[in-house]
Amino acid sequence: MATGGVLEADDTCKMAKRGNGQSAVHFQYTKPIDWHFKYRHAVDDHNNLRHALPSTEGTWLTTRWPIPVFSFLLAITEVNMYLALRFFVWSKEDRLELVTFRRKLSGLMIRNPWLSDTYGVNEEAEDYLDIDCGHVTAPEHAREYHNRQWVCTAKSKWQQYVCKAPGCKLQVRTCCACKKGYWLCTKHIIEHVIHRERTRRSGH
């Protein structure tokens, strides 16, 4: 507060009262004291947004010591950017909820437009974010999906693979269009589509 401004009041400063009856005293806060009462919740409000689930710091769990520091700085920057856009850029119609903003930001961090493929942009991640879900049957001799194309080098014409859903042992040649090569049976493709649609609608 000592560096918050000059020790004088103006029309924007809050009026205060102490005491009752004839002993009551009315006075006006000086600028540093007035600003303290107006903005003392700013840090708490910022922290509430930073820790709102799913939070960057809470999701990015690691025992490597530099990462928590980086995730803390990243989370602070995220909230600062969100608040700046909300107050200075977005109209009421364009304003996003924090969870929607966080999801969009995460997507841009996964497929960073400032990085070329030589820096390791994950093309499969781009596919997952850009392509709608759907039932896909692998082509003949398909072994895997790599660099946005099927690798058809399997010896068997109708090669089958174990469904990757936990506990499922079915042999399949199917997957979802959003993640080709990640083998799923029809039942688990449907469950995946339902889960992803619910996630989209909730903004997570």
ChimeraX commands (.cxc) that place a marker at each C-alpha (Angstrom):
marker #1 position 0.00,0.00,0.00 radius 0.5
marker #1 position 2.93,2.33,0.60 radius 0.5
marker #1 position 3.53,2.49,-3.17 radius 0.5
marker #1 position -0.15,2.41,-4.15 radius 0.5
marker #1 position -0.54,6.11,-4.75 radius 0.5
marker #1 position -0.59,9.47,-3.04 radius 0.5
marker #1 position -2.12,9.74,0.44 radius 0.5
marker #1 position -5.17,11.71,-0.64 radius 0.5
marker #1 position -8.76,10.94,-1.61 radius 0.5
marker #1 position -10.92,11.79,-4.60 radius 0.5
marker #1 position -14.52,11.14,-5.70 radius 0.5
marker #1 position -13.77,7.47,-6.45 radius 0.5
marker #1 position -12.68,6.68,-2.89 radius 0.5
marker #1 position -15.01,4.91,-0.49 radius 0.5
marker #1 position -16.69,6.68,2.43 radius 0.5
marker #1 position -16.43,4.92,5.78 radius 0.5
marker #1 position -18.07,5.22,9.17 radius 0.5
marker #1 position -16.83,4.39,12.63 radius 0.5
marker #1 position -18.92,4.49,15.81 radius 0.5
marker #1 position -22.65,5.08,16.37 radius 0.5
marker #1 position -24.92,7.95,17.25 radius 0.5
marker #1 position -23.37,11.28,18.13 radius 0.5
marker #1 position -19.93,9.74,18.37 radius 0.5
marker #1 position -20.07,8.44,14.79 radius 0.5
marker #1 position -17.27,9.62,12.57 radius 0.5
marker #1 position -17.50,9.71,8.75 radius 0.5
marker #1 position -14.36,9.83,6.69 radius 0.5
marker #1 position -13.06,8.95,3.27 radius 0.5
marker #1 position -10.33,6.42,2.56 radius 0.5
marker #1 position -7.19,7.70,0.89 radius 0.5
marker #1 position -6.29,6.08,-2.42 radius 0.5
marker #1 position -3.93,3.33,-1.15 radius 0.5
marker #1 position -6.45,2.19,1.49 radius 0.5
marker #1 position -9.37,2.42,-0.94 radius 0.5
marker #1 position -7.52,0.37,-3.54 radius 0.5
marker #1 position -6.67,-2.24,-0.91 radius 0.5
marker #1 position -10.35,-2.82,-0.08 radius 0.5
marker #1 position -11.37,-2.78,-3.75 radius 0.5
marker #1 position -8.76,-5.22,-5.05 radius 0.5
marker #1 position -7.71,-7.35,-2.09 radius 0.5
marker #1 position -9.62,-10.35,-3.51 radius 0.5
marker #1 position -7.80,-10.23,-6.86 radius 0.5
marker #1 position -5.21,-12.84,-5.88 radius 0.5
marker #1 position -7.85,-15.16,-4.41 radius 0.5
marker #1 position -10.02,-14.79,-7.52 radius 0.5
marker #1 position -7.00,-15.49,-9.73 radius 0.5
marker #1 position -6.08,-18.60,-7.71 radius 0.5
marker #1 position -9.65,-19.88,-7.88 radius 0.5
marker #1 position -9.51,-19.73,-11.67 radius 0.5
marker #1 position -6.03,-21.24,-11.76 radius 0.5
marker #1 position -7.08,-24.23,-9.63 radius 0.5
marker #1 position -10.47,-24.73,-11.32 radius 0.5
marker #1 position -10.70,-28.31,-12.59 radius 0.5
marker #1 position -9.35,-29.58,-14.85 radius 0.5
marker #1 position -6.36,-27.42,-13.90 radius 0.5
marker #1 position -3.03,-27.33,-15.72 radius 0.5
marker #1 position -1.03,-27.89,-12.54 radius 0.5
marker #1 position -3.30,-30.62,-11.21 radius 0.5
marker #1 position -3.34,-32.55,-14.49 radius 0.5
marker #1 position 0.35,-32.37,-15.30 radius 0.5
marker #1 position 1.67,-34.68,-12.58 radius 0.5
marker #1 position 5.39,-35.42,-12.54 radius 0.5
marker #1 position 8.29,-35.99,-10.17 radius 0.5
marker #1 position 10.72,-34.07,-12.38 radius 0.5
marker #1 position 11.30,-30.90,-10.36 radius 0.5
marker #1 position 11.43,-28.24,-13.17 radius 0.5
marker #1 position 8.00,-29.21,-14.53 radius 0.5
marker #1 position 5.88,-28.05,-11.53 radius 0.5
marker #1 position 7.58,-24.66,-11.75 radius 0.5
marker #1 position 6.89,-24.46,-15.46 radius 0.5
marker #1 position 3.27,-25.60,-15.04 radius 0.5
marker #1 position 2.78,-22.93,-12.34 radius 0.5
marker #1 position 4.06,-20.20,-14.66 radius 0.5
marker #1 position 2.00,-21.61,-17.51 radius 0.5
marker #1 position -1.16,-21.66,-15.37 radius 0.5
marker #1 position -0.63,-18.04,-14.26 radius 0.5
marker #1 position -0.12,-16.96,-17.87 radius 0.5
marker #1 position -3.22,-18.88,-18.92 radius 0.5
marker #1 position -5.46,-17.11,-16.39 radius 0.5
marker #1 position -3.92,-13.71,-17.12 radius 0.5
marker #1 position -4.59,-14.20,-20.82 radius 0.5
marker #1 position -8.14,-15.40,-20.15 radius 0.5
marker #1 position -8.95,-12.39,-17.93 radius 0.5
marker #1 position -7.38,-9.94,-20.39 radius 0.5
marker #1 position -9.46,-11.33,-23.26 radius 0.5
marker #1 position -12.62,-11.38,-21.12 radius 0.5
marker #1 position -12.33,-7.78,-19.98 radius 0.5
marker #1 position -10.69,-6.09,-22.96 radius 0.5
marker #1 position -11.40,-8.12,-26.10 radius 0.5
marker #1 position -14.45,-10.37,-26.03 radius 0.5
marker #1 position -17.98,-9.08,-26.32 radius 0.5
marker #1 position -20.68,-10.63,-24.13 radius 0.5
marker #1 position -21.69,-12.86,-27.05 radius 0.5
marker #1 position -18.11,-14.05,-27.69 radius 0.5
marker #1 position -17.14,-14.59,-24.05 radius 0.5
marker #1 position -15.98,-18.13,-23.29 radius 0.5
marker #1 position -16.22,-20.09,-20.09 radius 0.5
marker #1 position -12.82,-20.84,-18.56 radius 0.5
marker #1 position -13.09,-24.58,-19.20 radius 0.5
marker #1 position -13.82,-23.97,-22.91 radius 0.5
marker #1 position -10.92,-21.52,-23.18 radius 0.5
marker #1 position -8.65,-24.00,-21.40 radius 0.5
marker #1 position -9.63,-26.78,-23.80 radius 0.5
marker #1 position -8.97,-24.60,-26.87 radius 0.5
marker #1 position -5.63,-23.46,-25.48 radius 0.5
marker #1 position -4.62,-27.07,-24.76 radius 0.5
marker #1 position -5.45,-28.00,-28.34 radius 0.5
marker #1 position -3.28,-25.19,-29.69 radius 0.5
marker #1 position -0.42,-26.26,-27.43 radius 0.5
marker #1 position -0.66,-29.83,-28.77 radius 0.5
marker #1 position -0.69,-28.68,-32.41 radius 0.5
marker #1 position 1.39,-25.52,-32.07 radius 0.5
marker #1 position 1.00,-23.58,-35.36 radius 0.5
marker #1 position 4.41,-21.92,-34.78 radius 0.5
marker #1 position 6.24,-25.24,-34.97 radius 0.5
marker #1 position 6.97,-27.16,-38.15 radius 0.5
marker #1 position 7.02,-30.94,-38.45 radius 0.5
marker #1 position 10.80,-30.88,-37.94 radius 0.5
marker #1 position 10.19,-29.87,-34.33 radius 0.5
marker #1 position 7.99,-32.84,-33.63 radius 0.5
marker #1 position 4.41,-31.68,-34.20 radius 0.5
marker #1 position 2.28,-34.72,-33.46 radius 0.5
marker #1 position 0.29,-35.39,-36.62 radius 0.5
marker #1 position -1.81,-38.03,-34.90 radius 0.5
marker #1 position -2.78,-35.44,-32.30 radius 0.5
marker #1 position -3.79,-33.09,-35.12 radius 0.5
marker #1 position -5.92,-35.82,-36.63 radius 0.5
marker #1 position -7.61,-36.47,-33.30 radius 0.5
marker #1 position -8.46,-32.79,-32.86 radius 0.5
marker #1 position -9.58,-32.10,-36.43 radius 0.5
marker #1 position -11.44,-35.23,-37.54 radius 0.5
marker #1 position -14.88,-36.31,-36.39 radius 0.5
marker #1 position -15.38,-39.76,-34.96 radius 0.5
marker #1 position -16.66,-42.64,-37.06 radius 0.5
marker #1 position -16.33,-46.38,-37.63 radius 0.5
marker #1 position -13.36,-47.25,-39.87 radius 0.5
marker #1 position -12.31,-50.64,-41.20 radius 0.5
marker #1 position -8.65,-50.99,-42.05 radius 0.5
marker #1 position -7.70,-51.76,-45.67 radius 0.5
marker #1 position -6.25,-55.07,-46.81 radius 0.5
marker #1 position -2.83,-55.99,-45.34 radius 0.5
marker #1 position -3.01,-53.03,-42.91 radius 0.5
marker #1 position -0.36,-53.17,-40.18 radius 0.5
marker #1 position -0.50,-49.65,-38.70 radius 0.5
marker #1 position -1.42,-46.03,-39.42 radius 0.5
marker #1 position 1.58,-43.72,-39.63 radius 0.5
marker #1 position 2.18,-40.22,-41.06 radius 0.5
marker #1 position -1.49,-39.97,-42.04 radius 0.5
marker #1 position -1.50,-43.09,-44.16 radius 0.5
marker #1 position -2.02,-46.80,-43.74 radius 0.5
marker #1 position 1.06,-49.01,-43.74 radius 0.5
marker #1 position -0.13,-52.11,-45.59 radius 0.5
marker #1 position 2.71,-54.57,-45.04 radius 0.5
marker #1 position 0.95,-57.27,-43.00 radius 0.5
marker #1 position 1.33,-60.80,-44.39 radius 0.5
marker #1 position -2.32,-61.65,-43.88 radius 0.5
marker #1 position -4.78,-59.93,-46.18 radius 0.5
marker #1 position -7.29,-59.57,-43.35 radius 0.5
marker #1 position -4.86,-59.17,-40.44 radius 0.5
marker #1 position -6.64,-58.73,-37.09 radius 0.5
marker #1 position -5.47,-57.06,-33.88 radius 0.5
marker #1 position -6.56,-57.15,-30.24 radius 0.5
marker #1 position -8.94,-54.35,-29.24 radius 0.5
marker #1 position -7.01,-51.83,-27.10 radius 0.5
marker #1 position -9.91,-51.14,-24.73 radius 0.5
marker #1 position -9.05,-52.32,-21.20 radius 0.5
marker #1 position -10.04,-55.93,-20.67 radius 0.5
marker #1 position -11.27,-56.50,-24.23 radius 0.5
marker #1 position -9.74,-59.47,-26.06 radius 0.5
marker #1 position -11.63,-59.27,-29.35 radius 0.5
marker #1 position -9.64,-59.55,-32.58 radius 0.5
marker #1 position -10.63,-56.67,-34.86 radius 0.5
marker #1 position -9.71,-54.66,-37.98 radius 0.5
marker #1 position -11.63,-51.57,-36.92 radius 0.5
marker #1 position -10.85,-48.23,-35.27 radius 0.5
marker #1 position -12.26,-44.73,-34.90 radius 0.5
marker #1 position -11.72,-42.16,-37.65 radius 0.5
marker #1 position -10.26,-39.70,-35.13 radius 0.5
marker #1 position -7.42,-42.09,-34.23 radius 0.5
marker #1 position -6.77,-44.53,-37.02 radius 0.5
marker #1 position -4.62,-47.48,-36.11 radius 0.5
marker #1 position -5.80,-47.49,-32.50 radius 0.5
marker #1 position -7.70,-50.76,-32.70 radius 0.5
marker #1 position -11.17,-50.83,-31.13 radius 0.5
marker #1 position -14.10,-53.19,-31.47 radius 0.5
marker #1 position -17.48,-51.83,-32.50 radius 0.5
marker #1 position -18.75,-51.71,-28.92 radius 0.5
marker #1 position -15.81,-49.63,-27.70 radius 0.5
marker #1 position -15.91,-47.34,-30.74 radius 0.5
marker #1 position -19.50,-46.49,-29.80 radius 0.5
marker #1 position -18.49,-45.89,-26.18 radius 0.5
marker #1 position -15.62,-43.68,-27.35 radius 0.5
marker #1 position -17.90,-41.61,-29.61 radius 0.5
marker #1 position -20.44,-41.11,-26.81 radius 0.5
marker #1 position -17.69,-40.08,-24.36 radius 0.5
marker #1 position -16.13,-37.63,-26.80 radius 0.5
marker #1 position -19.49,-36.05,-27.64 radius 0.5
marker #1 position -20.29,-35.58,-23.96 radius 0.5
marker #1 position -16.86,-34.02,-23.45 radius 0.5
marker #1 position -17.43,-31.61,-26.32 radius 0.5
marker #1 position -20.83,-30.54,-25.01 radius 0.5
marker #1 position -19.51,-29.98,-21.50 radius 0.5
marker #1 position -16.58,-27.97,-22.83 radius 0.5
marker #1 position -13.93,-30.15,-21.15 radius 0.5
marker link #1:1,2 radius 0.2
marker link #1:2,3 radius 0.2
marker link #1:3,4 radius 0.2
marker link #1:4,5 radius 0.2
marker link #1:5,6 radius 0.2
marker link #1:6,7 radius 0.2
marker link #1:7,8 radius 0.2
marker link #1:8,9 radius 0.2
marker link #1:9,10 radius 0.2
marker link #1:10,11 radius 0.2
marker link #1:11,12 radius 0.2
marker link #1:12,13 radius 0.2
marker link #1:13,14 radius 0.2
marker link #1:14,15 radius 0.2
marker link #1:15,16 radius 0.2
marker link #1:16,17 radius 0.2
marker link #1:17,18 radius 0.2
marker link #1:18,19 radius 0.2
marker link #1:19,20 radius 0.2
marker link #1:20,21 radius 0.2
marker link #1:21,22 radius 0.2
marker link #1:22,23 radius 0.2
marker link #1:23,24 radius 0.2
marker link #1:24,25 radius 0.2
marker link #1:25,26 radius 0.2
marker link #1:26,27 radius 0.2
marker link #1:27,28 radius 0.2
marker link #1:28,29 radius 0.2
marker link #1:29,30 radius 0.2
marker link #1:30,31 radius 0.2
marker link #1:31,32 radius 0.2
marker link #1:32,33 radius 0.2
marker link #1:33,34 radius 0.2
marker link #1:34,35 radius 0.2
marker link #1:35,36 radius 0.2
marker link #1:36,37 radius 0.2
marker link #1:37,38 radius 0.2
marker link #1:38,39 radius 0.2
marker link #1:39,40 radius 0.2
marker link #1:40,41 radius 0.2
marker link #1:41,42 radius 0.2
marker link #1:42,43 radius 0.2
marker link #1:43,44 radius 0.2
marker link #1:44,45 radius 0.2
marker link #1:45,46 radius 0.2
marker link #1:46,47 radius 0.2
marker link #1:47,48 radius 0.2
marker link #1:48,49 radius 0.2
marker link #1:49,50 radius 0.2
marker link #1:50,51 radius 0.2
marker link #1:51,52 radius 0.2
marker link #1:52,53 radius 0.2
marker link #1:53,54 radius 0.2
marker link #1:54,55 radius 0.2
marker link #1:55,56 radius 0.2
marker link #1:56,57 radius 0.2
marker link #1:57,58 radius 0.2
marker link #1:58,59 radius 0.2
marker link #1:59,60 radius 0.2
marker link #1:60,61 radius 0.2
marker link #1:61,62 radius 0.2
marker link #1:62,63 radius 0.2
marker link #1:63,64 radius 0.2
marker link #1:64,65 radius 0.2
marker link #1:65,66 radius 0.2
marker link #1:66,67 radius 0.2
marker link #1:67,68 radius 0.2
marker link #1:68,69 radius 0.2
marker link #1:69,70 radius 0.2
marker link #1:70,71 radius 0.2
marker link #1:71,72 radius 0.2
marker link #1:72,73 radius 0.2
marker link #1:73,74 radius 0.2
marker link #1:74,75 radius 0.2
marker link #1:75,76 radius 0.2
marker link #1:76,77 radius 0.2
marker link #1:77,78 radius 0.2
marker link #1:78,79 radius 0.2
marker link #1:79,80 radius 0.2
marker link #1:80,81 radius 0.2
marker link #1:81,82 radius 0.2
marker link #1:82,83 radius 0.2
marker link #1:83,84 radius 0.2
marker link #1:84,85 radius 0.2
marker link #1:85,86 radius 0.2
marker link #1:86,87 radius 0.2
marker link #1:87,88 radius 0.2
marker link #1:88,89 radius 0.2
marker link #1:89,90 radius 0.2
marker link #1:90,91 radius 0.2
marker link #1:91,92 radius 0.2
marker link #1:92,93 radius 0.2
marker link #1:93,94 radius 0.2
marker link #1:94,95 radius 0.2
marker link #1:95,96 radius 0.2
marker link #1:96,97 radius 0.2
marker link #1:97,98 radius 0.2
marker link #1:98,99 radius 0.2
marker link #1:99,100 radius 0.2
marker link #1:100,101 radius 0.2
marker link #1:101,102 radius 0.2
marker link #1:102,103 radius 0.2
marker link #1:103,104 radius 0.2
marker link #1:104,105 radius 0.2
marker link #1:105,106 radius 0.2
marker link #1:106,107 radius 0.2
marker link #1:107,108 radius 0.2
marker link #1:108,109 radius 0.2
marker link #1:109,110 radius 0.2
marker link #1:110,111 radius 0.2
marker link #1:111,112 radius 0.2
marker link #1:112,113 radius 0.2
marker link #1:113,114 radius 0.2
marker link #1:114,115 radius 0.2
marker link #1:115,116 radius 0.2
marker link #1:116,117 radius 0.2
marker link #1:117,118 radius 0.2
marker link #1:118,119 radius 0.2
marker link #1:119,120 radius 0.2
marker link #1:120,121 radius 0.2
marker link #1:121,122 radius 0.2
marker link #1:122,123 radius 0.2
marker link #1:123,124 radius 0.2
marker link #1:124,125 radius 0.2
marker link #1:125,126 radius 0.2
marker link #1:126,127 radius 0.2
marker link #1:127,128 radius 0.2
marker link #1:128,129 radius 0.2
marker link #1:129,130 radius 0.2
marker link #1:130,131 radius 0.2
marker link #1:131,132 radius 0.2
marker link #1:132,133 radius 0.2
marker link #1:133,134 radius 0.2
marker link #1:134,135 radius 0.2
marker link #1:135,136 radius 0.2
marker link #1:136,137 radius 0.2
marker link #1:137,138 radius 0.2
marker link #1:138,139 radius 0.2
marker link #1:139,140 radius 0.2
marker link #1:140,141 radius 0.2
marker link #1:141,142 radius 0.2
marker link #1:142,143 radius 0.2
marker link #1:143,144 radius 0.2
marker link #1:144,145 radius 0.2
marker link #1:145,146 radius 0.2
marker link #1:146,147 radius 0.2
marker link #1:147,148 radius 0.2
marker link #1:148,149 radius 0.2
marker link #1:149,150 radius 0.2
marker link #1:150,151 radius 0.2
marker link #1:151,152 radius 0.2
marker link #1:152,153 radius 0.2
marker link #1:153,154 radius 0.2
marker link #1:154,155 radius 0.2
marker link #1:155,156 radius 0.2
marker link #1:156,157 radius 0.2
marker link #1:157,158 radius 0.2
marker link #1:158,159 radius 0.2
marker link #1:159,160 radius 0.2
marker link #1:160,161 radius 0.2
marker link #1:161,162 radius 0.2
marker link #1:162,163 radius 0.2
marker link #1:163,164 radius 0.2
marker link #1:164,165 radius 0.2
marker link #1:165,166 radius 0.2
marker link #1:166,167 radius 0.2
marker link #1:167,168 radius 0.2
marker link #1:168,169 radius 0.2
marker link #1:169,170 radius 0.2
marker link #1:170,171 radius 0.2
marker link #1:171,172 radius 0.2
marker link #1:172,173 radius 0.2
marker link #1:173,174 radius 0.2
marker link #1:174,175 radius 0.2
marker link #1:175,176 radius 0.2
marker link #1:176,177 radius 0.2
marker link #1:177,178 radius 0.2
marker link #1:178,179 radius 0.2
marker link #1:179,180 radius 0.2
marker link #1:180,181 radius 0.2
marker link #1:181,182 radius 0.2
marker link #1:182,183 radius 0.2
marker link #1:183,184 radius 0.2
marker link #1:184,185 radius 0.2
marker link #1:185,186 radius 0.2
marker link #1:186,187 radius 0.2
marker link #1:187,188 radius 0.2
marker link #1:188,189 radius 0.2
marker link #1:189,190 radius 0.2
marker link #1:190,191 radius 0.2
marker link #1:191,192 radius 0.2
marker link #1:192,193 radius 0.2
marker link #1:193,194 radius 0.2
marker link #1:194,195 radius 0.2
marker link #1:195,196 radius 0.2
marker link #1:196,197 radius 0.2
marker link #1:197,198 radius 0.2
marker link #1:198,199 radius 0.2
marker link #1:199,200 radius 0.2
marker link #1:200,201 radius 0.2
marker link #1:201,202 radius 0.2
marker link #1:202,203 radius 0.2
marker link #1:203,204 radius 0.2
view
